[in-house]
Amino acid sequence: MLFLSNHEKEQWDRTAGEIVRRRTPPATSPPEIRKNLESAFHFYAASRLAEDGEGELARDWLRAGALMEEDGLFLSTFLLGFLERHEGELRKPAVAFRDPRPFLHYASIPIIVESRSRFLTQACHSLPSLPGPLRIMDIGCGDGTLTIRMIQQLLDTGKAGSLEEVLLIDASDAMVTLAERNVGEAFPDASVRTVHSKIQDFSGHIRDHYDIAMSSIAFHHMPVEDKATNISRLKPWIDHFVLFEMDGNHDTPGMGTPDLAVSVYQTYGRLIDIAYAHDAPVDVVNDCVDSFLMVELISILTEPRGTRSDYHMLREQWMELFSDTLGPEFSIGCNSTSYSDEYLTLFTMHYGKSG
């Protein structure tokens, strides 16, 4: 991922502020903008204009930026397409995860499938052999497919001898219902418990011990201060925490900042490009993009911290968080890349009890 220097952040903020104030149409990029980030700057200027109610001028900046896009980053192009499908309004068209189908399609994309497989391998390599029947919780379990694969891999590799209980937690009723059925069918002799809740509303009520708490692309749905609170609540009840997440700078930067826009442009630009590159009917891909990825993107761009739905963090921020909340009883066992290119990284992280 590319980052802005402190000087560039000040330049971007000042220049975009002038564009908004003067209602400046796109022409040539300001000379102080790094050449390979010109399209990202146009996206940033458009987001500032849209926030200020200048929707048509924002689209002009997106159109100009789209002409500069290359190297698999086409977020201005994708956002223009979204606006055309939604009457030019930068608003969330759906509630994320209410309908599981857009996410399930996304999870079937080859790059995502491969990265999730790497996550399972990396997590199982890092985890020790676990004595006694396995008790595992999955925070943000989705449809339960990854839960099943994690358990099966632990059993197949001898890291776990048997399965006693699975606790499935998800804020989506449709998802947790699907997960309960899938996990129950896969492991009919195990106890399968479900909680239809955000972990923020449930972590304080856990009173049973679990060998593993796992979370795949789910624990980022809260700001860092809430992450810390909920990990601290989990700490007495778990021996290992296994995380699969996207490297992104979407937590501490405030709405309308260059840092936030540059990170969103790269990560979601790549994610949406990956979605469209997958061979599937156009209406299915558009639904996946609009009802899942764009819902997250629009929340990050238009809602302040504490209101937005997504707070991806950088890997070093996760490491600092785990060290502060789980240390010294827990130590890091794994920090491995599951997928990476110049703009997007997915990673596995494992912290376990030291003794």
JOCORVEN-V809835 format. One record per pair of residues at least 24 apart in sequence whose C-alpha atoms are under 7 Angstrom apart, sorted by the first residue. I is the first residue (numbers start at 1). J is the second residue. D is the distance in whole Angstrom. If there is no record, write none. Layout:
BEGIN
i = {I I}
j = {J J}
d = {D D}
END
This chain:
BEGIN
i = {1 1 1 9 12 13 13 16 20 20 25 26 26 26 39 39 39 39 40 40 43 44 44 48 51 72 72 73 73 73 74 75 75 90 91 92 92 93 93 93 94 94 96 96 96 97 98 98 99 100 100 102 102 102 102 103 103 105 106 106 109 109 115 115 118 119 119 119 120 122 123 123 123 124 126 126 128 129 129 130 130 131 132 133 133 133 133 134 134 134 134 134 134 135 135 135 135 135 135 135 136 136 136 136 136 136 136 137 137 137 137 137 137 137 138 138 138 138 138 138 139 139 139 139 139 139 139 140 140 140 140 140 141 141 141 141 142 142 142 142 143 143 143 143 144 144 144 148 163 164 164 165 165 165 166 166 166 167 167 167 168 168 168 169 169 169 169 170 170 170 170 171 171 171 172 200 203 203 203 204 208 209 209 210 210 210 211 211 211 212 212 212 212 213 213 213 213 214 214 214 215 215 215 216 216 216 217 217 220 220 220 221 221 221 222 222 222 223 223 223 224 228 228 231 232 232 235 239 239 240 240 240 241 241 241 242 242 242 243 243 243 244 244 244 245 245 245 246 246 246 246 247 247 247 247 247 247 248 248 248 249 249 249 250 250 250 251 251 251 254 254 255 255 255 255 256 266 266 267 267 270 270 329 329 330}
j = {342 343 344 258 258 257 258 45 48 49 57 60 61 64 65 66 68 69 262 265 76 258 261 256 302 270 273 266 269 270 269 265 269 298 298 295 298 290 291 295 291 295 291 292 295 172 172 174 174 174 175 287 288 291 292 288 292 288 275 288 275 278 338 339 338 244 338 348 150 348 242 348 350 154 333 334 159 159 160 159 160 160 161 161 162 163 164 160 162 163 164 165 211 163 164 165 166 210 211 212 165 166 167 210 211 212 213 166 167 168 210 212 213 214 167 168 169 213 214 215 168 169 170 199 214 215 218 169 170 215 216 218 168 169 170 176 170 175 176 179 175 176 178 179 179 182 183 183 190 190 191 190 191 192 191 192 193 192 193 194 193 194 195 194 195 196 197 195 196 197 198 196 197 198 196 230 230 233 234 233 237 237 238 237 238 239 238 239 240 238 239 240 241 238 240 241 242 241 242 243 242 243 244 243 244 245 244 245 310 311 312 309 310 311 309 310 311 251 306 311 251 321 325 325 325 326 326 352 353 351 352 353 350 351 352 349 350 351 348 349 350 347 348 349 346 347 348 312 345 346 347 312 313 314 315 345 346 312 313 314 312 313 314 311 312 313 311 312 313 304 305 301 302 303 304 301 343 344 343 344 343 344 353 354 354}
d = {6 4 6 6 6 7 6 5 7 6 7 7 6 7 5 7 6 6 6 6 6 7 6 6 7 6 7 7 5 6 6 6 5 7 7 5 6 7 7 7 5 7 6 6 6 6 6 7 7 7 6 6 4 6 6 7 7 7 7 7 7 6 5 5 5 7 6 6 6 7 7 7 7 6 6 6 7 4 6 6 5 7 7 6 5 5 5 6 6 5 5 7 7 7 6 5 6 5 5 7 6 5 6 5 6 5 6 6 4 6 7 6 5 6 6 5 6 6 5 6 7 5 6 7 6 5 7 6 4 6 7 5 6 6 6 7 7 5 6 7 5 7 5 4 4 6 6 6 6 5 6 6 5 6 6 5 6 6 5 6 6 5 6 6 5 6 6 7 5 6 6 5 4 5 7 6 6 6 6 6 6 5 6 6 5 7 6 5 6 6 6 5 6 7 6 5 6 6 5 6 6 5 6 6 5 6 6 5 6 5 5 6 5 6 7 6 6 6 7 6 7 7 6 7 6 7 7 6 5 6 4 6 6 5 6 6 4 7 6 5 6 6 5 7 6 6 7 7 6 4 6 7 6 5 6 5 6 5 5 5 6 5 6 5 5 6 4 6 6 7 6 6 7 7 5 7 5 7 6 5 7 7 6 6 5}
END
